[in-house]
Amino acid sequence: MGNTLFFVLHGEAELGDAGADSFTADMVEASHDTTKLQRALVAGGVGEATAALCLALFRSPAGLFLRNKGLFYSYYGVLSAVVVFGVAEVWAGL
């Protein structure tokens, strides 16, 4: 039932290698089509921002980051920059 719905929505008869090739092809094709480009920007930006927020909130820095205050603050600075970049990417895709 679920695969039938997938095939109807996407028009593909095979999944192949779990869609990795089609995903890569869709990313390349997105540069030529504005609708696909918007979807790629929003999806990528949400993924980036979510991953950076999860790292910042739930993973504390370890190793060398704890030996030096500059590295400790740069860890959170880089994650904050990635969040801001992800939000900007989503905004550009809207």
C-alpha positions in Angstrom: 0.0 0.0 0.0 2.7 2.5 1.0 4.9 1.7 -2.0 2.0 2.0 -4.4 1.3 5.5 -3.1 5.0 6.4 -3.4 5.0 5.2 -7.1 1.8 7.1 -7.8 3.3 10.3 -6.4 6.7 10.1 -7.9 6.0 8.1 -11.1 8.9 5.7 -10.6 8.6 1.9 -10.9 11.8 1.1 -9.0 13.5 2.5 -5.9 16.9 1.4 -7.0 19.6 2.1 -4.4 17.2 3.6 -1.9 16.9 6.8 -4.0 20.5 8.0 -3.6 21.0 8.4 -7.3 17.7 10.1 -7.9 18.3 12.4 -4.9 21.7 13.4 -6.4 20.1 13.9 -9.8 17.3 16.0 -8.2 19.9 18.3 -6.5 21.7 18.8 -9.8 18.5 19.4 -11.7 17.4 21.9 -9.0 19.8 24.5 -10.3 17.8 24.6 -13.6 14.3 24.7 -12.1 13.3 27.4 -9.7 10.6 25.3 -8.0 13.1 22.5 -7.3 15.7 25.1 -6.2 13.3 26.5 -3.6 12.6 23.1 -2.2 16.3 22.2 -2.1 17.1 25.5 -0.3 14.4 25.1 2.3 15.2 21.4 2.9 18.9 22.0 3.2 18.5 25.0 5.4 16.2 23.3 7.8 18.6 20.3 8.0 21.6 22.5 8.6 19.9 24.6 11.2 18.4 21.6 13.0 21.7 19.7 13.1 23.6 22.7 14.4 21.0 23.4 17.1 21.0 19.8 18.2 24.8 19.9 18.5 24.7 23.2 20.4 21.9 22.2 22.8 22.6 18.5 23.4 26.3 17.9 22.8 28.9 19.7 24.9 32.3 20.2 23.4 35.0 17.8 24.4 38.7 17.3 24.0 40.7 20.3 22.9 37.7 22.6 23.2 37.8 22.3 27.0 41.5 23.1 27.3 41.3 26.6 25.8 38.5 29.2 26.3 39.0 30.5 22.8 38.3 27.1 21.2 35.3 26.6 23.6 33.7 29.8 22.5 34.6 29.2 18.8 32.7 25.9 19.0 29.5 27.7 19.8 30.3 30.6 17.5 30.7 28.3 14.5 27.5 26.4 15.4 25.7 29.7 15.8 27.0 30.8 12.4 25.7 27.6 10.8 22.3 28.1 12.4 22.1 31.7 11.0 23.3 30.4 7.6 20.6 27.7 7.6 17.9 30.2 8.5 19.1 32.5 5.7 19.1 29.6 3.3 15.5 28.8 4.2 14.5 32.4 3.9 16.1 32.6 0.4 14.1 29.5 -0.6 10.8 30.9 0.5 
